[in-house]
Amino acid sequence: MVKHWLTFGMSAFDTPGFQDTSRLMHAAFPGPRMYIEPPQPFSGWLHASASPFRYRVAKVGDEVVLSPPLPFPRRFDVLRIGASIQARFLDRVVTAAWGKDWRSTSIVYLTNWSYAARPIVEHLRPKYLLFDCVDDVLAFPYEVQQERVNAAMAWLARRATVVTAVSSPLAEKIARDWHIDAVVLPNGVDAGRFRCPTSTLAWCTRNHRCEVQSTVLTQLVALRKSVPGKIWAGFAGTLNHWIDYDAMRALVDAFPDIHLVLIGKVGHLGSASVEQSFRALQRHPSVSFLGPVSYDALPACLHALDILLLTRVPGPASLASSPLKFYEYLAVGKPVVVCGVPVPEDARALVYSFPEGKRGLLDAVRLAVGECRGVSASLRIQRQAYAASHSWETRVEAARACLTAAAGC
């Protein structure tokens, strides 16, 4: 019987400002959990920031968080002896907490962004391994050794009890590249966090007052008060290379009654041309860039907007994705405009999506504006109901059902 969950995480446990699938899946498991943070950088050897073999164990609330030891460069550890010793120390930590038979009672979970954990997983020899493919990792413009990364991911996929993929296009790619059948499990959402505009969101429109301490939210409230009569469209998330800034520029050029708000930290823009598009958008008089916001204040900011935008650049990375933002937007209930990402068939009637091209975008925005102004019926209740049916708890249970079917755990 499975009663424990061990996560090899995509990011540090307390990373501020955003969430990711590994942390949200981890938090949704209803039992004892351990979270292993990503590997230390090789530069850690210069100032001995960690042990070469032992995991540092910390208690964060009710959570057990493990910081990994220093990594061994592959050229100095051809036989993976260092990884073997590190796995032995990890085994001791888990055994001390969950008993000698922990492999029979535990799901070991990692996404395909945690491909660097492959040597530890190999030596740890988990009985139930859940490999969750959340992106087409190699389609991103990051400098990685593609053959080595692909080999690590393919090994994990072959070793896994179950492989999941967040979208049908990604599952099809896994079948083509690795000859493995992946179960399609779209991402989820903490619907309760994003749904309620009075308690969780603390947004008071009557007197333009914020009950959540957030500089960004305060700025947004002040903007709305100072520029009345506008429709407020916005994007909230990391401003990366996959966002279609040119599409946003076309939107504000075509709709003078719309003011666009960008909320989030600036991430990896990828190229000079993308950075140029982003900076040009920032300078537009109908655009306000408010910077990063805490995850706690994010729902309030989304409820303070009228239209929520998810405009990604079409391409392999976007086609394979299942953005967390898509489900967060639906949980808020406001009109959602989507481009560049696959929309699940059962959600297509709930969003305004459009084919590539400026005209499709403008048509979609026009429909969203019509809903804002009451020209068409509000779909808030349907959107929020859809989001509620896609909770992280539901996704965890679906993954467990897949493991049960595959291995009888």
Secondary structure in CASP SS format (residue, H / E / C, confidence):
PFRMAT SS
TARGET T0000
AUTHOR 0000-0000-0000
METHOD secondary structure of the structure
MODEL  1
M C 1.00
V C 1.00
K C 1.00
H E 1.00
W E 1.00
L E 1.00
T E 1.00
F E 1.00
G C 1.00
M C 1.00
S C 1.00
A C 1.00
F C 1.00
D C 1.00
T C 1.00
P C 1.00
G C 1.00
F C 1.00
Q C 1.00
D C 1.00
T H 1.00
S H 1.00
R H 1.00
L H 1.00
M H 1.00
H H 1.00
A H 1.00
A H 1.00
F C 1.00
P C 1.00
G C 1.00
P C 1.00
R E 1.00
M E 1.00
Y E 1.00
I E 1.00
E C 1.00
P C 1.00
P C 1.00
Q C 1.00
P C 1.00
F H 1.00
S H 1.00
G H 1.00
W H 1.00
L H 1.00
H C 1.00
A C 1.00
S C 1.00
A C 1.00
S C 1.00
P C 1.00
F C 1.00
R C 1.00
Y C 1.00
R E 1.00
V E 1.00
A E 1.00
K E 1.00
V E 1.00
G C 1.00
D C 1.00
E E 1.00
V E 1.00
V E 1.00
L E 1.00
S E 1.00
P C 1.00
P C 1.00
L C 1.00
P C 1.00
F C 1.00
P C 1.00
R H 1.00
R H 1.00
F H 1.00
D C 1.00
V C 1.00
L C 1.00
R C 1.00
I H 1.00
G H 1.00
A H 1.00
S H 1.00
I H 1.00
Q H 1.00
A H 1.00
R H 1.00
F H 1.00
L H 1.00
D H 1.00
R H 1.00
V H 1.00
V H 1.00
T H 1.00
A H 1.00
A H 1.00
W H 1.00
G C 1.00
K C 1.00
D C 1.00
W H 1.00
R H 1.00
S H 1.00
T H 1.00
S E 1.00
I E 1.00
V E 1.00
Y E 1.00
L E 1.00
T E 1.00
N H 1.00
W H 1.00
S H 1.00
Y H 1.00
A H 1.00
A H 1.00
R H 1.00
P H 1.00
I H 1.00
V H 1.00
E H 1.00
H H 1.00
L H 1.00
R C 1.00
P C 1.00
K C 1.00
Y E 1.00
L E 1.00
L E 1.00
F E 1.00
D E 1.00
C E 1.00
V C 1.00
D C 1.00
D C 1.00
V H 1.00
L H 1.00
A H 1.00
F C 1.00
P C 1.00
Y C 1.00
E C 1.00
V C 1.00
Q C 1.00
Q H 1.00
E H 1.00
R H 1.00
V H 1.00
N H 1.00
A H 1.00
A H 1.00
M H 1.00
A H 1.00
W H 1.00
L H 1.00
A H 1.00
R H 1.00
R H 1.00
A C 1.00
T C 1.00
V E 1.00
V E 1.00
T E 1.00
A E 1.00
V C 1.00
S C 1.00
S H 1.00
P H 1.00
L H 1.00
A H 1.00
E H 1.00
K H 1.00
I H 1.00
A H 1.00
R H 1.00
D H 1.00
W H 1.00
H C 1.00
I C 1.00
D C 1.00
A C 1.00
V E 1.00
V E 1.00
L C 1.00
P C 1.00
N C 1.00
G C 1.00
V E 1.00
D C 1.00
A H 1.00
G H 1.00
R H 1.00
F H 1.00
R H 1.00
C C 1.00
P C 1.00
T C 1.00
S C 1.00
T C 1.00
L C 1.00
A C 1.00
W E 1.00
C E 1.00
T C 1.00
R C 1.00
N C 1.00
H C 1.00
R E 1.00
C E 1.00
E C 1.00
V C 1.00
Q C 1.00
S C 1.00
T H 1.00
V H 1.00
L H 1.00
T H 1.00
Q H 1.00
L H 1.00
V H 1.00
A H 1.00
L H 1.00
R H 1.00
K H 1.00
S H 1.00
V C 1.00
P C 1.00
G C 1.00
K C 1.00
I E 1.00
W E 1.00
A E 1.00
G E 1.00
F E 1.00
A E 1.00
G C 1.00
T C 1.00
L E 1.00
N C 1.00
H C 1.00
W C 1.00
I E 1.00
D C 1.00
Y H 1.00
D H 1.00
A H 1.00
M H 1.00
R H 1.00
A H 1.00
L H 1.00
V H 1.00
D H 1.00
A H 1.00
F C 1.00
P C 1.00
D C 1.00
I E 1.00
H E 1.00
L E 1.00
V E 1.00
L E 1.00
I E 1.00
G C 1.00
K C 1.00
V E 1.00
G C 1.00
H C 1.00
L C 1.00
G C 1.00
S C 1.00
A H 1.00
S H 1.00
V H 1.00
E H 1.00
Q H 1.00
S H 1.00
F H 1.00
R H 1.00
A H 1.00
L H 1.00
Q H 1.00
R H 1.00
H C 1.00
P C 1.00
S C 1.00
V E 1.00
S E 1.00
F E 1.00
L E 1.00
G E 1.00
P C 1.00
V C 1.00
S C 1.00
Y C 1.00
D C 1.00
A C 1.00
L H 1.00
P H 1.00
A H 1.00
C H 1.00
L H 1.00
H H 1.00
A C 1.00
L C 1.00
D C 1.00
I E 1.00
L E 1.00
L E 1.00
L E 1.00
T E 1.00
R E 1.00
V C 1.00
P C 1.00
G C 1.00
P H 1.00
A H 1.00
S H 1.00
L H 1.00
A C 1.00
S C 1.00
S C 1.00
P C 1.00
L H 1.00
K H 1.00
F H 1.00
Y H 1.00
E H 1.00
Y H 1.00
L H 1.00
A H 1.00
V H 1.00
G C 1.00
K C 1.00
P C 1.00
V E 1.00
V E 1.00
V E 1.00
C E 1.00
G C 1.00
V C 1.00
P C 1.00
V C 1.00
P C 1.00
E H 1.00
D H 1.00
A H 1.00
R H 1.00
A H 1.00
L H 1.00
V C 1.00
Y E 1.00
S E 1.00
F C 1.00
P C 1.00
E C 1.00
G C 1.00
K H 1.00
R H 1.00
G H 1.00
L H 1.00
L H 1.00
D H 1.00
A H 1.00
V H 1.00
R H 1.00
L H 1.00
A H 1.00
V H 1.00
G H 1.00
E H 1.00
C H 1.00
R C 1.00
G C 1.00
V C 1.00
S C 1.00
A C 1.00
S C 1.00
L C 1.00
R H 1.00
I H 1.00
Q H 1.00
R H 1.00
Q H 1.00
A H 1.00
Y H 1.00
A H 1.00
A H 1.00
S C 1.00
H C 1.00
S E 1.00
W H 1.00
E H 1.00
T H 1.00
R H 1.00
V H 1.00
E H 1.00
A H 1.00
A H 1.00
R H 1.00
A H 1.00
C H 1.00
L H 1.00
T H 1.00
A H 1.00
A H 1.00
A H 1.00
G C 1.00
C C 1.00
END
